Each structure stands twice: as C-alpha cells, then as structure tokens.
Amino acid sequence: MKIRQFTSGDEEVVCRLHNEAFNERIRALGESYKFHHATVEEIGDWLETEKDNIWLADVGSSSVGYAHTRVNIEKGKKEIPTLYIVPTDWNLGESRIAVASSSQRMGVASGLLQTVLDECLRQGLLYAAALSHSDNISAKKLFESFGFSQPDVFMDPEYSEDRPLFNSSVYATLDLTKQLSNIKLNSNVRVRKARPDDINSIAEIHRRNVWWCEECSALKWTTDYISGTFGHDVLVAELNGDVVGVADLTLGSPRIGIGGVLPENRGRGIGTALLYGLLKGMKAYGIPMALADSGMTQVEAIRIYRRLGFNLEKKQYVWVKSME
C-alpha cells in the first residue's frame, strides 16, 4: 500500500470513495445533518486553503481510501497549531476518512491515519483532532487504537483558562407533529422577530457567547443575519425593554440555533422562552422536526432541551491526540 498526496485528476476517485463510504449516513441522516453525495466538481472546493490536503491510499493501480486534512491555528492566549481530519460539516458531520468496502480490514484507514500523524510531527503541530458520531464504532476503534482521547471538554491553559480548545457536542431532536410541552414561561420575557434597530444588541450577544465565530459579532454580518441573507428567521428576547437573547431557525430546515443570552441575565427563563418561540414558529411553517446541536459546555441549553421534551439521541465526539 502506498500513501500519496492528491493531485489534479484524482477528483473522481475521491468522489467515488466518499459517496460509497458515507452512503449509509447520507441515506439515514441526509441534509438534516448536512450529509449529501459529493460531486466531482466540489472535490476541488474541499481544498479551500494552502493548509488543506487530501491523502490517498493506493493498492496496486487502485485508490482504495482517502483522508482530508487541514491545519488550523487556534488563536487564544497562545496560538495552537492543530491538524484536523476535516468533517463533512463542522457542527453536524464526521471526519472525511474513507475506505472502499472491498478494502475494509486491510489496514487502509490505519495507514492513512499514521500518515496524518507523521505529518503532524513533521510540521511540529501540537494536536491532531477528528470528529465522529457516537454510534460510529469503526471510528471509535480506529482513533482509540492510535491513542486518541475522547473528551467531552478539552481544556488547554496555554489556549484559555475558561474556553475549551475542543469539545464534543450533543444532538437533540423533537417531533413537531406532536403538541409542544405545556410549560410555564417567564411572563416578563417578550420574544419577537428581530428588527434592524436590534443589530448592536445582537452583535454584543454573539460576541459574549459565540466566541469561536469572530464574524458573528460584526455589524455587517449581523445585518445580513437578521435580514434573512443566510436563510434565518431570527428571534430576540426582551427583558424590561432590553434585548438580552437571540436565537434563529433555518427556513426549510429542522435546524435551530441559540445565539445566546447575555451572561448577567441567565437563569431567568430567557433561553427557554426563545426556544419555545422558535418551536412555535417551526410548527407554523409546517416543519415536522426540530434539530439542535450544542457543545457539551452549553449545560443550560442541554437542560432546556430536556425540559421541552427533546430526545438527546447521539453525540458528535471530538477525538484528540497530543503530539508533544
């Protein structure tokens, strides 16, 4: 077996390997979890930056597996250079490491992963990281065999004292064809659609909650966000006339997003009121299911999902290996 780097002309074989390996996920989870059949044309788009690479495993004259990697510099107190096995979707997907069914149990995935780790060492990177769903037993065995850990929350004091460098996520779903749970909401919290004059408040809420997305606190991005440019229907929560929380649903999709609540106003039922407002809006649109994903650090959000009857059906594991 020979492991080599992607070259122009390999698009078709990578596309074939990807669609075969992820076919069951595409069939069972589909676009709700951002799984879809790749096209030959989009494979080249995977190589977004000079830090992207696709590794191919060749047996004889045939390519039987691939892994897509990217080097990210995580910027905290210090810069943390990390190599990721890139997922199909950062929030909902699994890392792109795939082997043809005819070449399973032949050490192809192990050969690819060893090459990835050798590259980490060659570049002097601090961590290797990958993502998989909690029901992906093959991925679990592979990463464990190479000494990866699977933390719910991974802290590195060189990065931050209070923000995780990596964290696993939970997926929660709710059947919207049924009646919503009858719960008591804080009558002092008013949930309504976002308006243009909410831009500064929403940007500040994102700045203090969505620390991993710098653009989410920019005024231009926020303007596009509430105007529907990205396909969102945005709600805000008011307490005593002040906008203190924001959330959104993606039109035509089961996915919901809680942008956050100002820290000084947490514990007052604001998140619950926002989520309940989103669910009522989704039912009105005729969306049959709600899908939420939350990092394991978002304990309050997960508690709210349980309170409203969501099924916490699986996790997106983060797998981490220190290269030091």
C-alpha positions in Angstrom: 0.0 0.0 0.0 1.3 3.5 -0.9 0.0 6.7 0.7 0.3 9.8 -1.5 -1.0 13.3 -1.8 -3.9 14.3 -4.0 -3.1 15.5 -7.5 -5.2 17.1 -10.2 -7.2 14.3 -11.8 -8.0 12.5 -8.5 -11.3 14.2 -8.1 -13.4 11.4 -9.5 -11.8 8.7 -7.3 -12.1 10.8 -4.1 -15.8 11.4 -5.0 -16.4 7.7 -5.5 -14.7 6.8 -2.3 -16.6 9.4 -0.3 -20.0 8.6 -1.6 -19.6 4.9 -1.0 -18.2 5.3 2.5 -20.8 7.8 3.6 -23.7 6.3 1.7 -25.5 5.0 4.8 -25.1 8.3 6.6 -26.4 10.1 3.5 -29.4 7.7 3.3 -30.3 7.7 7.0 -29.4 11.3 8.1 -29.3 13.3 4.8 -29.4 17.0 4.6 -30.7 17.4 8.1 -27.2 16.5 9.2 -25.5 18.1 6.1 -24.7 14.7 4.6 -25.0 14.5 0.8 -23.5 12.8 -2.2 -20.5 14.7 -3.3 -19.9 15.7 -6.9 -16.7 15.5 -8.8 -16.8 19.3 -9.2 -16.9 20.0 -5.5 -13.9 17.9 -4.5 -11.6 20.6 -5.6 -13.5 23.1 -3.5 -12.6 21.0 -0.4 -9.0 22.3 -0.8 -10.0 25.7 0.5 -6.6 26.8 1.7 -3.0 26.0 1.2 -3.3 24.2 4.6 -5.7 21.7 3.1 -4.5 18.3 1.9 -6.1 15.1 0.7 -4.2 11.8 1.2 -4.9 8.8 -1.0 -4.2 5.2 -0.2 -3.2 3.2 -3.3 -3.2 -0.6 -3.6 -1.7 -1.6 -6.9 -3.2 0.7 -9.5 -6.4 1.5 -7.5 -7.0 4.2 -4.9 -8.9 2.5 -2.0 -9.1 5.2 0.6 -8.7 8.9 1.4 -8.3 11.3 4.3 -8.9 15.1 4.1 -6.8 17.2 6.5 -6.4 20.9 7.3 -4.1 22.8 9.6 -5.8 25.4 11.7 -4.2 27.9 14.0 -6.4 28.1 17.1 -5.9 31.6 18.5 -6.2 32.0 22.2 -3.7 33.2 24.8 -1.2 31.5 22.6 -1.6 30.1 19.0 -2.2 26.4 19.0 -1.4 24.8 15.6 -3.7 21.8 15.1 -4.3 19.3 12.3 -7.9 18.3 11.7 -9.3 15.5 9.7 -11.9 17.7 8.1 -15.6 16.8 8.8 -18.4 16.7 6.3 -19.8 19.6 8.4 -18.1 21.1 11.4 -21.3 21.1 13.6 -23.2 18.1 12.4 -20.8 15.8 10.4 -18.0 13.3 10.7 -14.4 13.5 9.6 -13.6 12.7 6.0 -11.6 9.5 6.2 -13.0 6.8 4.0 -12.1 3.3 2.7 -13.7 1.3 -0.1 -15.9 -1.5 1.1 -13.7 -4.0 -0.8 -10.7 -2.9 1.1 -12.0 -2.9 4.7 -10.0 -4.6 7.4 -6.8 -4.4 5.3 -5.1 -1.6 7.4 -6.0 1.2 4.9 -7.6 3.5 7.5 -4.7 2.8 9.8 -2.2 3.6 7.1 -3.9 6.9 6.3 -4.1 7.9 9.9 -0.5 7.1 10.6 0.5 9.3 7.6 -1.6 12.1 9.1 0.1 11.8 12.5 3.5 11.6 10.8 2.6 14.9 9.1 1.7 16.4 12.4 5.1 15.6 13.8 6.9 16.8 10.6 5.1 20.2 10.9 5.6 20.5 14.6 1.9 20.7 15.3 0.6 20.4 18.9 -2.6 18.4 18.3 -4.4 16.1 15.9 -8.2 16.2 16.0 -11.1 14.4 14.4 -14.9 14.2 14.7 -17.3 11.2 14.6 -20.8 10.4 15.7 -21.1 8.3 18.9 -22.7 5.4 17.0 -19.7 5.1 14.6 -18.0 2.1 16.2 -15.4 1.7 13.5 -14.2 5.3 14.0 -14.1 4.7 17.8 -11.9 1.7 17.4 -9.6 3.4 14.9 -8.9 6.5 16.9 -8.6 4.6 20.2 -6.0 2.3 18.6 -3.8 5.3 17.9 -4.1 6.8 21.3 -6.7 9.5 20.7 -8.8 10.5 23.7 -12.5 11.4 23.5 -13.2 14.2 25.9 -16.5 15.9 26.4 -14.5 19.1 27.0 -10.8 19.6 26.4 -9.0 22.5 28.1 -5.5 23.7 27.4 -4.4 26.6 29.7 -2.0 27.7 27.0 -5.1 28.4 24.9 -7.6 29.7 27.5 -8.4 29.3 31.2 -12.2 29.3 30.6 -12.8 28.4 26.9 -12.4 24.8 25.6 -9.9 24.2 22.9 -12.1 21.2 21.8 -15.5 19.9 22.9 -17.9 17.2 22.0 -21.5 18.1 21.1 -24.9 16.6 21.7 -27.7 16.3 19.0 -31.3 16.8 20.2 -34.4 16.2 18.2 -38.1 17.0 18.8 -41.1 15.7 16.9 -43.1 18.8 15.9 -46.1 16.9 14.7 -47.0 16.5 18.3 -48.2 19.1 20.8 -45.4 21.1 22.5 -44.8 20.6 26.2 -47.0 22.7 28.4 -44.5 24.7 30.5 -44.7 27.9 32.4 -42.7 30.7 30.8 -41.4 33.9 32.4 -44.1 36.4 31.7 -41.6 39.3 31.8 -39.7 37.9 28.8 -41.0 39.1 25.4 -40.0 37.1 22.3 -40.4 38.8 18.9 -38.8 38.9 15.5 -35.5 40.8 15.2 -35.6 44.3 13.8 -32.8 46.5 12.2 -32.5 48.5 15.4 -31.5 45.3 17.3 -28.2 44.9 15.4 -25.9 46.3 18.1 -27.6 44.2 20.8 -27.4 41.0 18.8 -23.8 41.6 17.8 -22.9 42.0 21.5 -24.8 38.9 22.5 -22.9 36.9 19.9 -19.6 38.5 21.0 -20.1 37.2 24.5 -21.5 33.8 23.6 -20.2 32.6 20.2 -16.5 33.2 20.8 -15.5 30.7 18.1 -17.1 32.9 15.4 -15.5 36.3 15.1 -17.6 37.4 12.2 -20.8 36.7 14.1 -20.3 39.9 16.2 -19.5 42.1 13.1 -22.3 44.6 12.3 -22.3 43.8 8.6 -22.7 40.1 9.3 -25.4 40.8 11.9 -27.3 43.0 9.4 -27.3 40.2 6.8 -28.2 37.7 9.5 -31.4 39.4 10.6 -32.4 40.4 7.1 -32.5 36.7 6.1 -29.5 36.7 3.8 -28.3 33.5 5.3 -31.7 31.9 5.3 -32.5 32.5 9.0 -35.6 33.6 10.8 -34.2 35.5 13.8 -35.9 36.0 17.2 -34.8 38.1 20.1 -35.8 38.1 23.7 -36.6 41.3 25.6 -36.4 41.7 29.4 -37.6 45.1 30.7 -37.3 46.5 27.2 -33.7 45.4 26.6 -32.7 42.8 24.1 -30.9 40.1 26.1 -31.0 37.0 24.0 -31.1 35.8 20.4 -32.0 32.6 18.5 -32.8 31.5 15.0 -34.3 28.8 12.8 -33.2 28.0 9.3 -36.1 28.3 6.9 -36.9 24.9 5.3 -34.7 23.1 7.7 -35.2 21.3 11.0 -32.1 23.0 12.5 -32.4 25.6 15.2 -29.7 27.8 16.7 -29.5 29.6 20.1 -27.1 32.5 19.7 -27.1 33.0 23.4 -28.3 35.1 26.4 -26.3 37.8 28.0 -24.4 36.2 30.9 -25.8 38.6 33.5 -29.4 37.6 32.5 -29.1 33.9 32.6 -31.2 31.8 34.9 -34.3 33.9 34.2 -36.0 31.6 31.7 -34.9 33.6 28.7 -33.3 30.7 26.8 -36.5 28.6 27.4 -38.7 31.4 26.1 -36.5 31.8 23.0 -36.5 28.1 22.2 -40.3 27.8 22.8 -40.8 30.7 20.4 -38.7 29.0 17.8 -40.6 25.8 18.1 -43.9 27.5 17.7 -42.6 29.3 14.6 -41.4 26.0 13.1 -44.7 24.4 13.7 -46.4 27.3 12.0 -44.1 26.8 9.0 -45.0 23.1 8.9 -41.5 21.9 9.8 -42.0 18.3 11.2 -38.9 18.0 13.3 -36.5 20.3 15.2 -32.8 19.5 15.4 -30.4 21.2 17.8 -26.7 20.8 18.3 -25.0 22.1 21.4 -21.4 21.8 22.7 -21.1 19.9 26.0 -20.0 23.2 27.6 -23.6 24.5 27.0 -25.1 22.8 30.0 -28.0 25.2 30.3 -29.0 24.7 26.7 -29.0 20.9 27.1 -31.1 21.2 30.2 -33.7 23.3 28.3 -33.8 20.7 25.5 -34.7 18.0 28.1 -37.3 20.3 29.7 -39.0 20.8 26.4 -39.1 17.1 25.6 -36.2 16.8 23.1 -34.7 13.4 22.5 -30.9 13.6 23.1 -30.2 11.0 20.5 -26.4 11.0 20.0 -23.2 12.9 20.3 -20.6 14.2 18.0 -17.4 13.0 19.6 -14.2 15.0 19.3 -11.1 12.9 19.2 -7.8 14.5 20.3 -4.2 13.4 20.3 -1.4 15.4 21.8 1.7 15.4 19.6 4.0 16.5 22.3 
